[in-house]
Amino acid sequence: MEQFPASVINPSTLSRPRPVCPPVTGSKTERLPFTIRRVETEADLLKAVRIRHAAYARHVPDFARSLAQPEAADYDTDTIVLLAESKLDGTPIGSTRIRTNLQRPLGVEESVVLPDWLQDKRLVEATRLAIDEGRVGRMVKIALVKACFMYCQDNAIDYSVATGRPPVDRQYEQMLFVDVFPEDGLVPLRHVGNIPHRVMAFEIATFEQRWAEARHPMFDFFFNTRHPDIDIAPRALPATRTWPAPAELAVA
């Protein structure tokens, strides 16, 4: 694997002042054939679940059976679900779920103890990434990643933690994620059906700098282009949220 700057993985650098990653404003505006927004109604959530179940059924059908209905984690207050919808007909074409560690440990921490350089940091974990098989699928995936980055900016997140099974883990490598446990390889994870995954992390503050130095092919899309169709601002106040958890799924 490509070697990355020591500041990304060296614990001794974590106490040093770090550059603040500027908001993605961009010098040009680009419209997408789909929108990305937060799920805020039960109908929206069922759309996200539909695309999630279909995507997982193609690759891990046994685990996908547990994803046919909303999960308890979809309703947690420290979690948002993002939904990509076609502008043509409103059909769901992608989704992911973002969870922070601001109220409780990440899902991955059910299975592993994160190393010291990730302790006491503001973290997010994006899970249940699901994309439609259509031709626009790759763009939807990249746009959902950008939406997650925008969420990290808005919430002063230090690191994004991701888990990927082969060959999905290669996509995280391409985005310059680094292994959290480089000596351990694949680790079975409880929150993804005990399927072995690589655990990887990405420092948010140095995102733009590292992608610029690497001449990453998606740099323009992330940093020089405004995408008004990616809008993850909340539409409803928590007090008026219209998708309360069913009693059997509610978490105390």
C-alpha atoms as an extended CHARMM CRD file, in Angstrom:
* protein
*
       252  EXT
         1         1  MET       CA              0.0000000000        0.0000000000        0.0000000000  PROA      1               0.0000000000
         2         2  GLU       CA              1.1060000000        3.5340000000       -0.6760000000  PROA      2               0.0000000000
         3         3  GLN       CA              2.8330000000        5.2270000000        2.2420000000  PROA      3               0.0000000000
         4         4  PHE       CA              1.0620000000        8.3240000000        3.5270000000  PROA      4               0.0000000000
         5         5  PRO       CA              2.3060000000       11.3590000000        5.4090000000  PROA      5               0.0000000000
         6         6  ALA       CA              3.3010000000       10.5480000000        8.9820000000  PROA      6               0.0000000000
         7         7  SER       CA              0.9120000000       13.1950000000       10.3080000000  PROA      7               0.0000000000
         8         8  VAL       CA             -1.9530000000       10.9470000000        9.3040000000  PROA      8               0.0000000000
         9         9  ILE       CA             -0.9150000000        7.9670000000       11.4070000000  PROA      9               0.0000000000
        10        10  ASN       CA              1.7460000000        9.1170000000       13.8630000000  PROA      10              0.0000000000
        11        11  PRO       CA              0.1900000000        9.4870000000       17.3530000000  PROA      11              0.0000000000
        12        12  SER       CA              2.8990000000       11.9510000000       18.4200000000  PROA      12              0.0000000000
        13        13  THR       CA              1.5460000000       14.5370000000       15.9800000000  PROA      13              0.0000000000
        14        14  LEU       CA             -2.0030000000       14.5180000000       17.2820000000  PROA      14              0.0000000000
        15        15  SER       CA             -1.4250000000       17.1970000000       19.9120000000  PROA      15              0.0000000000
        16        16  ARG       CA              0.0090000000       19.6590000000       17.3980000000  PROA      16              0.0000000000
        17        17  PRO       CA             -2.1330000000       22.4130000000       15.8740000000  PROA      17              0.0000000000
        18        18  ARG       CA             -3.7320000000       21.1460000000       12.6940000000  PROA      18              0.0000000000
        19        19  PRO       CA             -4.9440000000       23.1020000000        9.6690000000  PROA      19              0.0000000000
        20        20  VAL       CA             -8.6480000000       23.7810000000        9.5650000000  PROA      20              0.0000000000
        21        21  CYS       CA            -10.1880000000       22.2670000000        6.4570000000  PROA      21              0.0000000000
        22        22  PRO       CA            -12.1610000000       25.0440000000        4.7120000000  PROA      22              0.0000000000
        23        23  PRO       CA            -15.7840000000       24.5300000000        3.6760000000  PROA      23              0.0000000000
        24        24  VAL       CA            -16.3840000000       23.1170000000        0.2210000000  PROA      24              0.0000000000
        25        25  THR       CA            -17.6160000000       26.1840000000       -1.6380000000  PROA      25              0.0000000000
        26        26  GLY       CA            -16.0730000000       25.6520000000       -5.0470000000  PROA      26              0.0000000000
        27        27  SER       CA            -15.3960000000       27.9360000000       -7.9850000000  PROA      27              0.0000000000
        28        28  LYS       CA            -18.0250000000       26.3220000000      -10.2040000000  PROA      28              0.0000000000
        29        29  THR       CA            -21.4920000000       24.8550000000       -9.7680000000  PROA      29              0.0000000000
        30        30  GLU       CA            -22.5140000000       21.4580000000      -11.0920000000  PROA      30              0.0000000000
        31        31  ARG       CA            -25.9740000000       19.9300000000      -11.1280000000  PROA      31              0.0000000000
        32        32  LEU       CA            -26.3930000000       16.2110000000      -10.5770000000  PROA      32              0.0000000000
        33        33  PRO       CA            -29.1160000000       13.9070000000      -11.9640000000  PROA      33              0.0000000000
        34        34  PHE       CA            -30.0480000000       13.0270000000       -8.3790000000  PROA      34              0.0000000000
        35        35  THR       CA            -30.3670000000       14.6440000000       -4.9670000000  PROA      35              0.0000000000
        36        36  ILE       CA            -28.8410000000       13.6960000000       -1.6220000000  PROA      36              0.0000000000
        37        37  ARG       CA            -30.5850000000       14.6710000000        1.6010000000  PROA      37              0.0000000000
        38        38  ARG       CA            -31.2500000000       13.5240000000        5.1420000000  PROA      38              0.0000000000
        39        39  VAL       CA            -33.9490000000       10.9700000000        5.8560000000  PROA      39              0.0000000000
        40        40  GLU       CA            -36.5470000000       12.6920000000        8.0390000000  PROA      40              0.0000000000
        41        41  THR       CA            -39.7680000000       10.7290000000        7.5210000000  PROA      41              0.0000000000
        42        42  GLU       CA            -40.7030000000        7.0670000000        7.7910000000  PROA      42              0.0000000000
        43        43  ALA       CA            -41.3880000000        6.9960000000        4.0490000000  PROA      43              0.0000000000
        44        44  ASP       CA            -37.8570000000        8.2940000000        3.3770000000  PROA      44              0.0000000000
        45        45  LEU       CA            -36.3960000000        5.6810000000        5.6950000000  PROA      45              0.0000000000
        46        46  LEU       CA            -38.2280000000        2.8730000000        3.9340000000  PROA      46              0.0000000000
        47        47  LYS       CA            -36.7750000000        4.1030000000        0.6320000000  PROA      47              0.0000000000
        48        48  ALA       CA            -33.2810000000        3.9450000000        2.1360000000  PROA      48              0.0000000000
        49        49  VAL       CA            -33.9440000000        0.4800000000        3.5420000000  PROA      49              0.0000000000
        50        50  ARG       CA            -35.1650000000       -0.7340000000        0.1430000000  PROA      50              0.0000000000
        51        51  ILE       CA            -31.9590000000        0.2670000000       -1.6540000000  PROA      51              0.0000000000
        52        52  ARG       CA            -29.8370000000       -0.9780000000        1.2780000000  PROA      52              0.0000000000
        53        53  HSD       CA            -31.4410000000       -4.4190000000        1.2650000000  PROA      53              0.0000000000
        54        54  ALA       CA            -31.1590000000       -4.7600000000       -2.5150000000  PROA      54              0.0000000000
        55        55  ALA       CA            -27.4770000000       -3.7770000000       -2.5440000000  PROA      55              0.0000000000
        56        56  TYR       CA            -26.4670000000       -6.1210000000        0.2670000000  PROA      56              0.0000000000
        57        57  ALA       CA            -28.5110000000       -8.9770000000       -1.2210000000  PROA      57              0.0000000000
        58        58  ARG       CA            -26.2690000000       -8.8840000000       -4.3080000000  PROA      58              0.0000000000
        59        59  HSD       CA            -23.0810000000       -9.4650000000       -2.3020000000  PROA      59              0.0000000000
        60        60  VAL       CA            -23.9020000000      -10.8830000000        1.1490000000  PROA      60              0.0000000000
        61        61  PRO       CA            -27.3870000000      -12.4120000000        0.8080000000  PROA      61              0.0000000000
        62        62  ASP       CA            -27.3740000000      -14.1420000000        4.1870000000  PROA      62              0.0000000000
        63        63  PHE       CA            -26.6400000000      -10.9000000000        6.0500000000  PROA      63              0.0000000000
        64        64  ALA       CA            -29.0350000000       -8.9780000000        3.7950000000  PROA      64              0.0000000000
        65        65  ARG       CA            -31.9810000000      -10.8630000000        5.2990000000  PROA      65              0.0000000000
        66        66  SER       CA            -31.4700000000       -8.8650000000        8.4970000000  PROA      66              0.0000000000
        67        67  LEU       CA            -31.6770000000       -5.5910000000        6.5380000000  PROA      67              0.0000000000
        68        68  ALA       CA            -35.1450000000       -5.9860000000        5.0460000000  PROA      68              0.0000000000
        69        69  GLN       CA            -36.5870000000       -3.6980000000        7.7440000000  PROA      69              0.0000000000
        70        70  PRO       CA            -35.2530000000       -0.5420000000        9.4430000000  PROA      70              0.0000000000
        71        71  GLU       CA            -32.6450000000       -1.1690000000       12.1320000000  PROA      71              0.0000000000
        72        72  ALA       CA            -32.6600000000        0.2720000000       15.6420000000  PROA      72              0.0000000000
        73        73  ALA       CA            -29.5390000000        2.2890000000       14.7130000000  PROA      73              0.0000000000
        74        74  ASP       CA            -31.5160000000        4.1340000000       12.0300000000  PROA      74              0.0000000000
        75        75  TYR       CA            -33.4880000000        5.8850000000       14.7820000000  PROA      75              0.0000000000
        76        76  ASP       CA            -30.6300000000        6.8500000000       17.1030000000  PROA      76              0.0000000000
        77        77  THR       CA            -30.2850000000       10.5670000000       17.8760000000  PROA      77              0.0000000000
        78        78  ASP       CA            -26.5240000000       10.4750000000       17.1290000000  PROA      78              0.0000000000
        79        79  THR       CA            -27.1660000000        9.0670000000       13.6570000000  PROA      79              0.0000000000
        80        80  ILE       CA            -28.3540000000       10.4050000000       10.3170000000  PROA      80              0.0000000000
        81        81  VAL       CA            -29.3350000000        8.3980000000        7.2480000000  PROA      81              0.0000000000
        82        82  LEU       CA            -28.6400000000        9.9170000000        3.8320000000  PROA      82              0.0000000000
        83        83  LEU       CA            -30.7730000000        9.1460000000        0.8030000000  PROA      83              0.0000000000
        84        84  ALA       CA            -29.9440000000        9.6580000000       -2.8750000000  PROA      84              0.0000000000
        85        85  GLU       CA            -32.9750000000        9.9130000000       -5.1620000000  PROA      85              0.0000000000
        86        86  SER       CA            -33.2800000000       10.1330000000       -8.9220000000  PROA      86              0.0000000000
        87        87  LYS       CA            -34.5510000000       13.4890000000      -10.1530000000  PROA      87              0.0000000000
        88        88  LEU       CA            -36.3260000000       11.6780000000      -12.9750000000  PROA      88              0.0000000000
        89        89  ASP       CA            -38.8080000000        9.6980000000      -10.9020000000  PROA      89              0.0000000000
        90        90  GLY       CA            -37.8160000000        9.9800000000       -7.2350000000  PROA      90              0.0000000000
        91        91  THR       CA            -36.6410000000        6.3810000000       -6.9570000000  PROA      91              0.0000000000
        92        92  PRO       CA            -33.9680000000        5.6420000000       -4.3320000000  PROA      92              0.0000000000
        93        93  ILE       CA            -30.5530000000        5.0480000000       -5.9080000000  PROA      93              0.0000000000
        94        94  GLY       CA            -28.2240000000        5.2290000000       -2.9140000000  PROA      94              0.0000000000
        95        95  SER       CA            -28.0120000000        5.5420000000        0.8490000000  PROA      95              0.0000000000
        96        96  THR       CA            -25.6040000000        5.5170000000        3.7590000000  PROA      96              0.0000000000
        97        97  ARG       CA            -25.7990000000        5.9550000000        7.5250000000  PROA      97              0.0000000000
        98        98  ILE       CA            -23.5000000000        8.2500000000        9.5260000000  PROA      98              0.0000000000
        99        99  ARG       CA            -22.9660000000        7.7920000000       13.2530000000  PROA      99              0.0000000000
       100       100  THR       CA            -20.7890000000        9.8610000000       15.5870000000  PROA      100             0.0000000000
       101       101  ASN       CA            -19.0860000000        8.9260000000       18.8390000000  PROA      101             0.0000000000
       102       102  LEU       CA            -20.2580000000       12.1170000000       20.5600000000  PROA      102             0.0000000000
       103       103  GLN       CA            -22.8100000000       10.2780000000       22.6990000000  PROA      103             0.0000000000
       104       104  ARG       CA            -21.5240000000        6.6890000000       22.7060000000  PROA      104             0.0000000000
       105       105  PRO       CA            -18.8880000000        4.4980000000       21.0470000000  PROA      105             0.0000000000
       106       106  LEU       CA            -19.0230000000        3.7430000000       17.3300000000  PROA      106             0.0000000000
       107       107  GLY       CA            -20.4820000000        0.4860000000       16.0970000000  PROA      107             0.0000000000
       108       108  VAL       CA            -17.0140000000       -0.8090000000       15.2130000000  PROA      108             0.0000000000
       109       109  GLU       CA            -16.0640000000       -0.4650000000       18.8820000000  PROA      109             0.0000000000
       110       110  GLU       CA            -18.3760000000       -3.3690000000       19.7050000000  PROA      110             0.0000000000
       111       111  SER       CA            -15.6560000000       -5.5710000000       18.1970000000  PROA      111             0.0000000000
       112       112  VAL       CA            -12.3330000000       -3.7120000000       18.5870000000  PROA      112             0.0000000000
       113       113  VAL       CA            -10.5870000000       -1.2710000000       20.8940000000  PROA      113             0.0000000000
       114       114  LEU       CA             -9.4110000000        1.6520000000       18.8100000000  PROA      114             0.0000000000
       115       115  PRO       CA             -5.7280000000        2.6360000000       19.2250000000  PROA      115             0.0000000000
       116       116  ASP       CA             -4.5560000000        5.5940000000       21.2940000000  PROA      116             0.0000000000
       117       117  TRP       CA             -4.3070000000        7.9490000000       18.2930000000  PROA      117             0.0000000000
       118       118  LEU       CA             -8.0800000000        7.6490000000       17.8070000000  PROA      118             0.0000000000
       119       119  GLN       CA             -8.9920000000        7.9190000000       21.4780000000  PROA      119             0.0000000000
       120       120  ASP       CA            -10.5320000000       11.1990000000       22.6940000000  PROA      120             0.0000000000
       121       121  LYS       CA            -11.1510000000       12.2630000000       19.0990000000  PROA      121             0.0000000000
       122       122  ARG       CA            -14.3970000000       13.2730000000       17.4390000000  PROA      122             0.0000000000
       123       123  LEU       CA            -15.1490000000       10.3410000000       15.1290000000  PROA      123             0.0000000000
       124       124  VAL       CA            -17.7490000000        9.3170000000       12.6030000000  PROA      124             0.0000000000
       125       125  GLU       CA            -18.4270000000        5.9370000000       11.0810000000  PROA      125             0.0000000000
       126       126  ALA       CA            -20.3320000000        5.6340000000        7.8120000000  PROA      126             0.0000000000
       127       127  THR       CA            -22.0510000000        2.2740000000        7.4040000000  PROA      127             0.0000000000
       128       128  ARG       CA            -24.6710000000        0.5910000000        5.2320000000  PROA      128             0.0000000000
       129       129  LEU       CA            -23.4030000000        2.2280000000        2.0440000000  PROA      129             0.0000000000
       130       130  ALA       CA            -25.7440000000        1.0210000000       -0.6790000000  PROA      130             0.0000000000
       131       131  ILE       CA            -25.7950000000        1.9830000000       -4.3490000000  PROA      131             0.0000000000
       132       132  ASP       CA            -28.1040000000        1.0730000000       -7.2270000000  PROA      132             0.0000000000
       133       133  GLU       CA            -26.5510000000       -1.0110000000      -10.0070000000  PROA      133             0.0000000000
       134       134  GLY       CA            -27.3890000000        1.5270000000      -12.7210000000  PROA      134             0.0000000000
       135       135  ARG       CA            -24.8530000000        3.4970000000      -14.7630000000  PROA      135             0.0000000000
       136       136  VAL       CA            -25.0200000000        6.5040000000      -12.4560000000  PROA      136             0.0000000000
       137       137  GLY       CA            -24.0240000000        4.3250000000       -9.4760000000  PROA      137             0.0000000000
       138       138  ARG       CA            -20.3590000000        5.3560000000       -9.2920000000  PROA      138             0.0000000000
       139       139  MET       CA            -21.2450000000        9.0530000000       -9.2560000000  PROA      139             0.0000000000
       140       140  VAL       CA            -23.8500000000        8.4220000000       -6.5350000000  PROA      140             0.0000000000
       141       141  LYS       CA            -21.2220000000        6.6820000000       -4.4140000000  PROA      141             0.0000000000
       142       142  ILE       CA            -18.7250000000        9.5380000000       -4.7560000000  PROA      142             0.0000000000
       143       143  ALA       CA            -21.4420000000       12.1020000000       -4.0400000000  PROA      143             0.0000000000
       144       144  LEU       CA            -22.4590000000       10.2340000000       -0.8680000000  PROA      144             0.0000000000
       145       145  VAL       CA            -18.8110000000       10.2550000000        0.2290000000  PROA      145             0.0000000000
       146       146  LYS       CA            -18.7220000000       14.0110000000       -0.3600000000  PROA      146             0.0000000000
       147       147  ALA       CA            -21.9210000000       14.3840000000        1.6810000000  PROA      147             0.0000000000
       148       148  CYS       CA            -20.2570000000       12.4920000000        4.5310000000  PROA      148             0.0000000000
       149       149  PHE       CA            -17.2430000000       14.8080000000        4.3040000000  PROA      149             0.0000000000
       150       150  MET       CA            -19.5410000000       17.8360000000        4.4460000000  PROA      150             0.0000000000
       151       151  TYR       CA            -21.1380000000       16.3830000000        7.5640000000  PROA      151             0.0000000000
       152       152  CYS       CA            -17.6730000000       15.9720000000        9.1230000000  PROA      152             0.0000000000
       153       153  GLN       CA            -16.8900000000       19.6220000000        8.3800000000  PROA      153             0.0000000000
       154       154  ASP       CA            -20.1680000000       20.8160000000        9.8720000000  PROA      154             0.0000000000
       155       155  ASN       CA            -19.5570000000       18.8650000000       13.0810000000  PROA      155             0.0000000000
       156       156  ALA       CA            -15.7960000000       19.4570000000       13.5710000000  PROA      156             0.0000000000
       157       157  ILE       CA            -15.0080000000       15.7560000000       13.1880000000  PROA      157             0.0000000000
       158       158  ASP       CA            -11.3730000000       14.6640000000       13.5450000000  PROA      158             0.0000000000
       159       159  TYR       CA            -11.4320000000       11.2750000000       11.8250000000  PROA      159             0.0000000000
       160       160  SER       CA            -13.7600000000        9.2030000000        9.7070000000  PROA      160             0.0000000000
       161       161  VAL       CA            -13.5470000000        5.4910000000       10.5610000000  PROA      161             0.0000000000
       162       162  ALA       CA            -14.6030000000        3.0230000000        7.8780000000  PROA      162             0.0000000000
       163       163  THR       CA            -14.8210000000       -0.7380000000        7.6070000000  PROA      163             0.0000000000
       164       164  GLY       CA            -14.5550000000       -2.4800000000        4.2640000000  PROA      164             0.0000000000
       165       165  ARG       CA            -14.6540000000       -6.0720000000        3.1510000000  PROA      165             0.0000000000
       166       166  PRO       CA            -12.6230000000       -7.0870000000        0.0840000000  PROA      166             0.0000000000
       167       167  PRO       CA            -12.8350000000       -5.7400000000       -2.5880000000  PROA      167             0.0000000000
       168       168  VAL       CA            -14.6510000000       -2.6850000000       -1.1440000000  PROA      168             0.0000000000
       169       169  ASP       CA            -11.6250000000       -1.9400000000        1.0460000000  PROA      169             0.0000000000
       170       170  ARG       CA             -9.6740000000       -1.0000000000       -2.0990000000  PROA      170             0.0000000000
       171       171  GLN       CA            -11.9920000000        1.9510000000       -2.6060000000  PROA      171             0.0000000000
       172       172  TYR       CA            -11.0080000000        3.2950000000        0.8170000000  PROA      172             0.0000000000
       173       173  GLU       CA             -7.3360000000        2.8630000000       -0.0940000000  PROA      173             0.0000000000
       174       174  GLN       CA             -7.9390000000        4.9380000000       -3.2060000000  PROA      174             0.0000000000
       175       175  MET       CA             -9.4050000000        7.6860000000       -1.0130000000  PROA      175             0.0000000000
       176       176  LEU       CA             -6.2140000000        7.5420000000        1.1570000000  PROA      176             0.0000000000
       177       177  PHE       CA             -7.7360000000        5.8970000000        4.2160000000  PROA      177             0.0000000000
       178       178  VAL       CA             -5.1040000000        4.0890000000        6.3050000000  PROA      178             0.0000000000
       179       179  ASP       CA             -5.2920000000        0.8280000000        8.2390000000  PROA      179             0.0000000000
       180       180  VAL       CA             -6.1120000000        1.2030000000       11.9170000000  PROA      180             0.0000000000
       181       181  PHE       CA             -4.7210000000       -2.2820000000       12.6170000000  PROA      181             0.0000000000
       182       182  PRO       CA             -2.1080000000       -2.8230000000        9.8750000000  PROA      182             0.0000000000
       183       183  GLU       CA             -0.8080000000       -6.0210000000       11.4540000000  PROA      183             0.0000000000
       184       184  ASP       CA             -4.2020000000       -7.6740000000       11.9370000000  PROA      184             0.0000000000
       185       185  GLY       CA             -5.6570000000       -7.7580000000        8.4460000000  PROA      185             0.0000000000
       186       186  LEU       CA             -9.3720000000       -8.5720000000        8.3760000000  PROA      186             0.0000000000
       187       187  VAL       CA            -11.3300000000       -8.4180000000       11.6200000000  PROA      187             0.0000000000
       188       188  PRO       CA            -14.7960000000       -9.9980000000       12.1700000000  PROA      188             0.0000000000
       189       189  LEU       CA            -17.1930000000       -7.2050000000       13.1610000000  PROA      189             0.0000000000
       190       190  ARG       CA            -20.3760000000       -7.7610000000       15.1270000000  PROA      190             0.0000000000
       191       191  HSD       CA            -22.2970000000       -4.8150000000       13.6950000000  PROA      191             0.0000000000
       192       192  VAL       CA            -21.8760000000       -6.1430000000       10.1570000000  PROA      192             0.0000000000
       193       193  GLY       CA            -22.8640000000       -9.7430000000       10.7820000000  PROA      193             0.0000000000
       194       194  ASN       CA            -19.3830000000      -10.8840000000       11.9280000000  PROA      194             0.0000000000
       195       195  ILE       CA            -18.1500000000      -10.5710000000        8.3520000000  PROA      195             0.0000000000
       196       196  PRO       CA            -14.3550000000       -9.9230000000        8.3080000000  PROA      196             0.0000000000
       197       197  HSD       CA            -13.5210000000       -6.3050000000        7.3940000000  PROA      197             0.0000000000
       198       198  ARG       CA            -10.5150000000       -4.0190000000        7.3180000000  PROA      198             0.0000000000
       199       199  VAL       CA            -10.7890000000       -1.1770000000        9.8140000000  PROA      199             0.0000000000
       200       200  MET       CA             -9.5180000000        2.0690000000        8.2990000000  PROA      200             0.0000000000
       201       201  ALA       CA             -9.4030000000        5.7650000000        9.2050000000  PROA      201             0.0000000000
       202       202  PHE       CA             -9.1110000000        9.1290000000        7.4800000000  PROA      202             0.0000000000
       203       203  GLU       CA             -7.9840000000       12.4240000000        9.0310000000  PROA      203             0.0000000000
       204       204  ILE       CA            -10.4220000000       15.1910000000        8.0840000000  PROA      204             0.0000000000
       205       205  ALA       CA             -8.2410000000       18.2580000000        8.7810000000  PROA      205             0.0000000000
       206       206  THR       CA             -5.5850000000       17.2390000000        6.2350000000  PROA      206             0.0000000000
       207       207  PHE       CA             -8.0590000000       15.9640000000        3.6350000000  PROA      207             0.0000000000
       208       208  GLU       CA             -7.6210000000       18.7480000000        1.0820000000  PROA      208             0.0000000000
       209       209  GLN       CA             -3.8440000000       18.9580000000        1.5290000000  PROA      209             0.0000000000
       210       210  ARG       CA             -3.2740000000       15.2260000000        1.0820000000  PROA      210             0.0000000000
       211       211  TRP       CA             -5.5620000000       14.9340000000       -1.9370000000  PROA      211             0.0000000000
       212       212  ALA       CA             -3.8820000000       17.9480000000       -3.5500000000  PROA      212             0.0000000000
       213       213  GLU       CA             -0.4230000000       16.4340000000       -2.9870000000  PROA      213             0.0000000000
       214       214  ALA       CA             -1.5980000000       13.1060000000       -4.3940000000  PROA      214             0.0000000000
       215       215  ARG       CA             -3.2810000000       14.8280000000       -7.3690000000  PROA      215             0.0000000000
       216       216  HSD       CA             -6.3430000000       12.7910000000       -6.5810000000  PROA      216             0.0000000000
       217       217  PRO       CA             -8.6670000000       12.5000000000       -9.6080000000  PROA      217             0.0000000000
       218       218  MET       CA            -11.6980000000       13.4410000000       -7.4720000000  PROA      218             0.0000000000
       219       219  PHE       CA            -10.0880000000       16.6030000000       -6.0220000000  PROA      219             0.0000000000
       220       220  ASP       CA            -12.0410000000       18.9320000000       -8.3280000000  PROA      220             0.0000000000
       221       221  PHE       CA            -15.3400000000       17.2440000000       -7.5240000000  PROA      221             0.0000000000
       222       222  PHE       CA            -14.7840000000       17.6490000000       -3.7800000000  PROA      222             0.0000000000
       223       223  PHE       CA            -13.0280000000       20.9910000000       -3.4540000000  PROA      223             0.0000000000
       224       224  ASN       CA            -13.5690000000       23.0810000000       -6.5840000000  PROA      224             0.0000000000
       225       225  THR       CA            -17.2040000000       22.3110000000       -7.3410000000  PROA      225             0.0000000000
       226       226  ARG       CA            -20.4210000000       23.2930000000       -5.5820000000  PROA      226             0.0000000000
       227       227  HSD       CA            -23.1700000000       20.6740000000       -5.7230000000  PROA      227             0.0000000000
       228       228  PRO       CA            -26.4850000000       22.2540000000       -4.6460000000  PROA      228             0.0000000000
       229       229  ASP       CA            -28.1470000000       18.8560000000       -5.0550000000  PROA      229             0.0000000000
       230       230  ILE       CA            -26.1680000000       17.6080000000       -2.0480000000  PROA      230             0.0000000000
       231       231  ASP       CA            -28.0220000000       19.2250000000        0.8380000000  PROA      231             0.0000000000
       232       232  ILE       CA            -27.6630000000       17.5140000000        4.2180000000  PROA      232             0.0000000000
       233       233  ALA       CA            -29.0390000000       20.3290000000        6.3750000000  PROA      233             0.0000000000
       234       234  PRO       CA            -31.8500000000       19.1960000000        8.6960000000  PROA      234             0.0000000000
       235       235  ARG       CA            -35.3220000000       20.1350000000        7.4980000000  PROA      235             0.0000000000
       236       236  ALA       CA            -37.2030000000       19.4720000000       10.7460000000  PROA      236             0.0000000000
       237       237  LEU       CA            -36.4530000000       20.2330000000       14.3840000000  PROA      237             0.0000000000
       238       238  PRO       CA            -35.9980000000       17.1450000000       16.6070000000  PROA      238             0.0000000000
       239       239  ALA       CA            -39.2360000000       18.0130000000       18.4240000000  PROA      239             0.0000000000
       240       240  THR       CA            -41.1900000000       17.7190000000       15.1650000000  PROA      240             0.0000000000
       241       241  ARG       CA            -39.3680000000       14.7530000000       13.6720000000  PROA      241             0.0000000000
       242       242  THR       CA            -41.9240000000       12.5880000000       11.9010000000  PROA      242             0.0000000000
       243       243  TRP       CA            -40.3500000000        9.1500000000       12.1710000000  PROA      243             0.0000000000
       244       244  PRO       CA            -40.2940000000        8.0080000000       15.8140000000  PROA      244             0.0000000000
       245       245  ALA       CA            -38.8300000000        4.5750000000       16.4050000000  PROA      245             0.0000000000
       246       246  PRO       CA            -41.3100000000        1.7090000000       16.7150000000  PROA      246             0.0000000000
       247       247  ALA       CA            -41.4860000000        0.4330000000       20.2730000000  PROA      247             0.0000000000
       248       248  GLU       CA            -39.8050000000       -2.8430000000       19.3950000000  PROA      248             0.0000000000
       249       249  LEU       CA            -36.8160000000       -1.0030000000       17.8880000000  PROA      249             0.0000000000
       250       250  ALA       CA            -36.4540000000        1.8850000000       20.3100000000  PROA      250             0.0000000000
       251       251  VAL       CA            -33.1880000000        2.0850000000       22.1880000000  PROA      251             0.0000000000
       252       252  ALA       CA            -33.3130000000        3.1150000000       25.8400000000  PROA      252             0.0000000000
